[in-house]
Amino acid sequence: MFAKILYEVNIMMKKISGLFIEETGQGMTEYGLILGLIALAAVAALGLFGDAISAKFTEIKGKLEGTDVTPPE
């Protein structure tokens, strides 16, 4: 009887210690943090360079509007 109780306690201790040792979610958390930092950097870059990028696209659009884009036959 005492051996069975010790066996059950041992199993419970292994399960409980396994909760603290496993690091399966750590990688996903790190990828999430990296993705968040990249998104934050992209928003900051658009905030800083947004007007210059918009002006460049407007310039390109103006140049493309004057060209003939019909495919050759």
Secondary structure as GFF3:
##gff-version 3
##sequence-region A 1 73
A	DSSP	alpha_helix	2	21	.	.	.	ID=ss1
A	DSSP	alpha_helix	26	65	.	.	.	ID=ss2
###
